[in-house]
Amino acid sequence: MSILLGIDTGGTYTDAVVLDDERGVIGAAKALTTKHDLSLGIRDAVEAALPKPHPNIRLVSLSSTLATNAIVEGKGSPICLLLIGYAPDTVALAGLERVVANEFIVFIRGGHTVTGEEQAPLDTDTARQAILTCAPHVAAFAISGYFGVRNPTHELRVKRLVRRLTGLPVTCGHELTTHLHAPRRALTVALNARLIPLLHQLILGVRDMLTIQGIRAPLMVVRGDGSLMDAQMALEQPVETILSGPAASVVGARYLSNVGDAFVIDMGGTTTDIVALHNGRPVLNLEGAWVGGRRTMIEAVDVHTTGLGGDSEVRLDEVRNLCIGPRRVVPLSLLAMQYPAVLDVLQGQLRQHLARDAVDTDKGRFVMRERPLGLEQSSITSTQQEIWGLLNDGPVSVAQLLADVKYSPVYRRCLDELVERGLVVVSAFTPTDAVHVLGQYRCGSVKAAKLGAELWARRLGVSGREFCQQVVRQVIVQAGRAVIASTLADEGGLTLESRDSVGHLFVERALGADDRGVFSVTFSMRRSLIGLGAPVATYLPSVATQLHTHLHIPEHAEVANAIGAAAGGVVQTVHILLRPLDGGNAYRVHLPFGVRDFQQLADAVTYAKDAARRLAQDRAHRAGANLVQVHIEQHDRTAQVGSECLYIETEVIATAAGRPQLKE
């Protein structure tokens, strides 16, 4: 019997689960995610989940939104990017100027060709000078060499130089991917370096919390493909933890449901994530995960995310139709629990005459500080500093804030910028508030939810209960759209284009959002849905009914991500490429530490398989695995040229898998 602790930090809540590998869940809890210091929310959740007395925890696993959110929000530490053999237009092609300051992007002579030959000797003098110049101003280094995945020797030489001269963290592009595409590889390694200090702070905070709790078990982190890696490896390759949360949810769904083929729908406070499960394994995006509008070269779950959750903002679109999200706000029911004075403000606004004008949209909305200014103190305007000062004592009504100033459009624009930068957060009516009014959920102030609903109801000319029912129906419709979009993507990458009026009409009719006209539409899904997250019981049964499919909401669905973190295993994969030289008179093996040539193809393949097996085993052990098993695949690629079959290349793939090493 082993006791495991799983932790998941989401955009709104942090979950903790104590899992007995024989008896299942023996403790679970949720706490608010503390974005200014994630370790605080983790501490609260863990303390509430741990049974008394504390069991002997043998493993701790963490899935976190930190890497994903940092990339999306443009956060990260200053780094130096050393590009070996790259052309200057790489910066624009990869969008590197949004990630690295121009003065810290250094071009160095060197690099290799597609066959692994030097295209130019490495300019170590330029590299040395750049390292010494940049080191006092950056937190980490990133290195990417032209065709470094075909021959990494120049990357490795510069990496040794960085370590000898600075001792700062440093990552090479070939350590993160074996795929070609130089600009995207440079972006991926730059993002990785920016994340190292952030993840270091999180892991140190978690370790300190575990020490206080008397837990001295190994700490693992969930990767974007759902597997685990040791925390030390995560510190070196934090970019591999992007989409960690959705990946953990799929592992949790598989653990709780034992279903081979399904769509896993994880609805949280901020987003709804949908991942296809095929033969019990999540579908991966082999081209590289999209995060924050950027495509990385990290293989992760192929997740379809929509800004729809329990804490999504209820609003009117440009034609005054009710719409949910995509922005996350603090529910009024939660705000009033923390700041009871907002009840008086809401009651005062309700007593006022509600005319149908733009001013009314500010009633029932509050703003407050989200996190400290820190280094951003000098980058905000004087008007924004004034707004910041007005929020010193807690949440302030948006209507009151803008009513007390002379130039309200300027203040509104400055306030919106503070919100976009994550310094200020909005509180407004949400689906969470609607289900409070309808009696379907109770975790906050029902009175605040009812007051907020009444403000909206008077504006729209309906009752408060009718308005809340409209909100719930709209969430169901938008969730149904997201499910249909995911199923289309799974059907060979199909998408519903914005100009496809017929397709949109069919979807709206199938979901009951459009009941006009002379015909109806019925969709029937052949795969079941697995619902995870606290809100799914409210919304997904109707979605499943409309799509004529089975819905399974397993026990403990509200903390499935944390269960997935605890139940995951270690998987490490090594890709080694063989290609012919001199028209097939020799064969080159491209390795993570250089190249090696052979006269016979059979000898090259044997060496590649042995090397791949050793490297995969070593990586799995370094990732924290025990009793590793390795599976080898060989893929020969040929082309038919006339009557001849032309050999192009061989790829050897070694996959090492094992359960994490537990505390003795």
N, C-alpha and C positions, 0 to 999 in steps of 0.2 A: 504494500500500500504506500502511495506517495501523495503528499499534499502539495498542490501547486497554487501559486498566486498569479492571476492574470489581471492586467491593468490596461484600460483603454481611455485615452484622453480625446474626447470629441470636441466639436466646436462650441457646444453648450454644456454638456455634462461629462464628467469623468466617472468611469465605472470601474469597480473592483470586484473580483470573484475569487473565492477560495474553492478550489476544485480537488476533490478526492478522486484519484483515477479509478477507484472501484465503486464508490457510492455516488459520484457526481457532485453537484454544487452543494456545499455545506455552509456557504456564506456569500452574500452579495450586497452591494450598496452603490448608491449614486451620490455624487457631489457636484456642485457647480464647478466648471472649469475656470481656473483663475489664470487668465491669459497673461497677466503681468508677471506671473511666476507659476508655471504649470505644476511645480512640485507641491504647492500648497493644496491645490484641488486633489492631487493624487494622495496626499497625506490624509485628507479628510475622508476620502472614499475608502482607503485601506483600513483606517482605524475603525470605520463603521462596519466593514465587511468581516474583519477578523473575529472568529469566535473567541469566547473567554472560557478557559485560559487559551492562549495562543497555541495552535498546533505547530508541529515541526515542519515549517515550510522548506521544501527541498529545491524549489525552482521558482523564480520570479520572471514573468514575461511582460513586456511593455509594448503596446502599440500606441503611436502618437501621431497627431496631426501637425506636429511642429514643422517637419520638413516641407510638407505640402503647403501649409499656410504661409510659411516664410517665403517660399517661391512665389506664391500667388500675390502676397502683399509686398513683394520686393524687398524683404528684409534680409539681413545677413551682414557679416563682418567684412571690412575692407580686405581685399586680397590682391596678390600680384599674379598675373597670368603670363606665363612664359611660353610663347609659340615658336616652335622650332621648325623652320623651313616653310612656314605659312606665308601666303601673300597678304598684303595689307587689307585687301577687300574682304577678308574673312570677318573682320569686325562688324561690317554692315550686314553680311550674309547671315551671320548667326545672331545678330542683335546683341552682341557682347557689350556694347556701350551702355546698355540698361543694367548690366550685371557688374561690370568692372570699370572703374574710372580709367579714362584714356591714358593717363600718365602711368598707370600700373599695368598696361598691356605692352609687353616687350617682345619684339620680333628678333629671333636669333637665327643666324645662318646655320643650316644643317638639314636634317630630315632625310627621308628615304624614298625610294620609288615603290611602285606596286609590287615588285618582285623582292623587295627587302634590301636592295643595294643602296648605298649612300648616294643621295643626290648632290650632297655637298658636305665637306668636313664640318664637324661641330665647332662653332665659334665659342670656345670656353671662356675667352677673355670677356666678350660681351655678356655672356651669362653671369660670370662672376661679378662684373660691375653692376648689372641690373639687380642681382640678389642683394648686394651690399647697400645699394641706393634705396631699394624699396623696403627692406626688412624693418627699419624703424617705424614704418607707417602702415604696416599690414599685419593681419592676424594669421595668415596662412598663404601658402603658395599652391598654384595649380600649373601643371605642365602638360602640354599636348604637342606631340611631334607629328609632322606630316608623314602619313603612312606608318605611324607609331605602332599600329596593331599588327603590321607585317614585320616590323623589326623595332623593338622598343629600346635598343641600346642607347640611343641619344637621350631619350627620356630618363632612363635609369642613371646615366652619367650626370645629368643636371640635377636629378633628385638627390644623388649622393652629395653633390656640391651644396645644395640648399641645406641639407642636414649638417654638413660639416661647418658651414659658415654661420648658420642661424639657429638651428635646433627647433625651428617652427614647423607646424604640421605641413605636409606636402603630399599631393596626390598626382598620379600620372593617368593620362587618358586610357592607356591600355589596361590599367587595373580595373576599369569600370565597364569596358565593353570591348568586343572583338569586331564590331561592325565598322565598315567604312563609312565615311561622310565626315570629313575633317571639320567643317564649321560646327556641326551638331556635337561632335565629340569634344571640341573646345568649350562649347557652352555647358555640356554636362559636367566636365571636370571643374569648370569655374563655379558652377552652382554647388558642387560638392564641397569645394574649399570654403565657400561662404558659409556653409551650414555647420562646419566642424565646431566652431566656438559655441554656437547655439545649442547643439546637441550635447556638447561637453557640459554645459551649464545644467541642462536637464538631467543628464545621467548622474552627475555629481549630486544634484538635489535629491534624486530618487535614492541613491545609495545612502545619503545622510539620513533620509527618512527611514530606510530599512534598518540602519544601524540603531536608530532610536527605538524602533519596534523590536529590536533583538533578532532580526531576520538576517542571517548571514549566508543565504543561498545564492547560487549563481544568478546573474541578471542577464536576460536575453531581450532582444528587440525584434519586433516583427518587420520583415522586409516587405516590399511592395508586391511580391508574388505569394505572400502568405507564409513563407518559411521563416525560421528564426535564425538569428545570428547573435553571437556573444556581444555584449555591450562594448567591449574594446574594439571589435571589428566595426561596429556601428559608428564609433567615434572616428574611425579612419574613412569610412565610406557612408556617411549619413545620407547621401542622395539616394541610396538604395532603400531608404525607409519612406520615400514618397508613396502615397496611396496605401500606407500601412494600415489605416483604419478600415477601409473597404476590404482589403485583403484579409484582415482578421475576422471581419464579419462573415466572409465566405467560409473560412475554416470553422467558425463557430456554428454556422448553419449546417455544415456537413456533420459536425459532431452531434448536434442536437436532433437532426432530422434523418440522417442516414438515407438521403435521397441522392440518386446518381445524376439525374438530369432535371434541372429546374432553373428558374430565375430567382435569385436572391435579392430581395428588396429591403434595404436597410434605411428606414426613415428615422432621422434624428431630429434635433432641434433646428439645425441649420440647413441640411441638405437631404436629398433622397438619392442613395447610391444603388445602382442596379448592376449586377454581375451575373453572367450566364455560368451555370455549373454543368459541365459535360463529363459524364462518367465519374462523377464525384470530385472533379478537379476544376478549379476556376479557369476560364478562358483568359489567356495572357495576351497582351498587346506586344507582339514580337518586334514591331517597328519602333517601340519606345513610347513611354507614357507621355501624354499631354498634360502639362500642369501650368496653370496661369498663362495660357496662350502660347506656351513654348513646348516644343517636342524635345524631350530628352532622349538619351539612348539607354535608358534603364527599362528592362523588361518588368512589367508589373501587371496586375489584374486589369483586364479591359473593362474599365468601369464607366458607366454612363451616369453622370451626375447632373442633377437639376436642383436649382435653388429653391427647394420646397421642403419645409419641415414644420414642426410644431411651433417654432418661434419665428416663422416667416412673417413679414409685414403684410397686413391687409391694406390694400390700396385700390384706387380706381385708375384704370388705364386711360389712354388719351381720348377714348370715346365714352368714358364714364361707366365702363363695365367693371364688375368686381374682379379683382386679380390678387393672387397670393404670391408674395416673394418678388424677386429672388433675394432681397436683402434680409438678413437676420436682424431682429430687434429684440429688446427685452420685453417679455409679456407684461402687461399692466398688472396681472395677478401676482407675478413674481416681484415686480418693483414695489408694490404696496406692502408686501411682506417685509421687505428690507427698509422701506421708507414710508411709514403709515401716513405721513403728512400729505402724500399725493392724493389721498382720498378726499381731503378737503378741497383741493384744487379741482378735482374732477367734479365734485358736487357743485362747486361754484360755477364751473363752465356749463354744467347741465341746466342751471337756473337761468342762464343768459338766453336771450332770444337767438335761435339758430337760423340764420339766413343761409340760403344756398349760394355761398360765394367762396372764393379761394381762402379767405381767412379761416373759415370753419375747418378746413383740412388740418390746421395746426392744433385745434383743440383735441385733447385726448392724446397728445404726443409730448414726450419729455426728452431732454438730453442730459447726459452726465458724463463725467470723465471715465474713460475706459482703461487707461494706463498712464503712468507718469510720463512727463515730457522727456526727461533724460537729455540726451544729446540733441534732440530736436528743438530744444528751447530757442536756439538762435535762428531756426529756419521758419518760424511762423511769423506772420505779420502782426503789426500792432493791434489791429482789430481782432485778430484771432487770440492774441494775448489778453485782450479785454474780455472776450467771451470766456476764455479759460478761467479768468479770475472770478467771473460770475458763477462758475460751476464749482467753486471751492467748497461749498457747504452741502453739496449733494445735487440731486436732479432738479432741473428747472423746466417749467412749462415752455414749450416752443412759442406758443401764442403770446405768453407774457414777455419772454425774452425779446421777441421782435417788436412787440408793442411799445417797449420802453426806449427804443432807439430811433434816431432821426432818419437814417438811411437803411431801412429794413432790407431792400434787395442786396445791398453790399454785405450786411450781416448774414443774410441767408446764404449767400455764396461762400462766405468765409466759414460759416458753420458747416456747410456741406463738405468743404475741403477737409476740415478737422475729422469729420465722420469717415470720409474716404481713406484718410491716413490711419485710421484705427485709434486715434487719440480720444475721440468722443463717440459714445454709443447712443443710439436712439431707443426710446421705449415707446411702444405703441400697441395697438390692438393686434392680436395674433390668433391663429387657430387654437392655440393652447387656451387663450381666454374664452373663445367660443365654446369649447367643450366644458369649461368650468361653468358657464351659464346654463348649458344643457344638462348639467349634472352627470357628465360622462367621465370627469376627471377632477380630482381634488388634491392639489398640492400647493395652492397659493390662495390669494384673497379673492373669494367669489364676489365680494362687494365691488372691488375694483374692476373685475371683469364685466359685471353687470352695468356699472356706470359707463365704462368704455363702449359697451355694446349699445347702450341707450343713446350716446352721442352720435354714433353711426346711424342708428335706426331713425332718429329724427331727421338726419340729413337726407336719408333715402326714402322717407315716408313709409316705413314699415315698423313692426314691433321689434323689440329687442330680440325676442326668441326667433322670430322669422329671419332677422338679419343673421343670427348665429347659424341657423340652418342653411342659409345661403352660403356662408363661409365654408361649412363642412362639405356641402355639395361641390363647391368650387375646388377644394382640395382634392376631392375624389376625382373630378374631371382632370385636373392637372397631373395627378398621380397616374391616372389611366393613360394619358398622353405619353408620359415618360416610359411606361411599360411597353406601349406599342412601339415607340421609337427604338427601344432596346431590342425588341423582337425583330424589327426590320433590320437593324444593324447586324443581328446574329444570322439573318438570312442572307449572307453573302455581302454584308456591308451596305445594305440599302438605306437610303435616307428619304425623308419626306421634305421635299424642297418647299420653300416659302411660297413659291409661285404655283404650286400644285393645288389649285383650288378644289379639284375633284377629290384628291386624296384627303385634304383637310376636312371636306364635307363628310366623307365616309367615316373618318375618325370621330368627328363631333356627333354624328348620328349614332354610332356604335356606343359611345359613352353617355348618351342621353343628354348631351349639352345642347343639341339642336333637335327639337321634336317637331319641327315644321315640315312642310312638303308632303309629297305623295308616296314616298317610299321610306323604309327603315333599313338599317344596316346591322348585321350581326357578325361579330368576330368570335372565333372559337380557337383558343390556344391549345396546342397539344402538349405543352409542358406546364407543370404546376408552378405555383408561386410559393416561396418561403418568405414569410414576413418577419422582420427583425426590427427592434426599436420600440420605444414606449408608445408612439402614436399609431402603430399599424393596426391595432385591433379596432380603432375607430374608423379608419378609412379603407383598408384593403379588402374587407369582405365585400363591399359594394363593387370595387374594381374587379375582383375575381368573378363576381356574378355577371357583370357586364361583359367580361371577356370569356365567359363560359369555361372556366378552368377551376382546378382545385387549389385552395389556399391552405397552407399549413403554417400556423403560428405556434412554434414549439414552446414548451415551458422554459422560462428564463430568457425569452426572446428579447426582453428589454436590456439584457446585459450580455448578449451573444458575442459582441466584439471582444469583451474581456475574456469570455470563455475561449474564443478562438485564439487569443494570445497565449493562453495557458496550454491549449491542446495542440499547438503547432509542433512541427518537427523541423530539423535542420536539413536543408537541401542546398548543395553547391554544385554548379555546373561549369565545366571547362570545355571550351571549343578550341580545337587545334586544326589548322588548315595545311594541306599538302598541295603543292602546285608543281607542274613540270618546268624544267629549265632546259634551254638549248634544244627546243623541239622534242623533248622527251628523252634526251640523253642523260638527264639527271633529274632529281626530285628534291625540292626544298620543303622542309618542315618549318612552319612559322610558329614559334614558341613564345610564351610570356617573358622569356629572358633572352631571346635572340633567335637566330636561325641555325639550322643544321641541314647539310646536303647529303644525299645518298645517290648511289648509282642505280640501285634497283628499287622499284616501287614497293615491292613486298617488304623490303627492309625499312623503308621510310614509314610504311603503315604500321609495322610492328613497333617501331620506336615511338611513333605518335601515340599509339594506344597505351603503351607502357607509361609514357610521360603524362598523358592525360589522366590515367588512373592514379598515379602518384600525386599529381597536383590536386585532383579532386579530393582525394583522401586527406591530404594536408589541409586544404581549405575547410573541409567539413570539420576536422578536428579543431582547427583554429576558430571556427564558428561556434564551437561548443558541443559538437556531436560526440556520441559514444556508440561503439559497435557499428561502425559505418559499413554500408554495403554500396558497391559501385556498379553501375550499369553502363556498358559501352555500346555506342551506336556508330556505325560507319556509313556515310552517305557519299557514294561515288557519283560525280556529275560528268555526263558525256554529252556530245552533240553529234547528230547524224549529218555528215558532209558527203553528199553523193551516196556512194555505196559503202563509205567508211564510217566507222564509229570513232569519233575524236575524243580522247580523254582530256577533260578540262581541269578537274581538281577533286580532292577528297576532303571531306570534313569529318573529323573524329570528335564525338561528343561523349564526355564522361560525366555522369550524374551520380554524385555521392549523397546518400541519405542516411539519416540516423536520428534517434531520439536524443534530446539534450542530456548532457552529463548532469546528474543530480547530486545534490549535497549528500555526503555520506551520513 
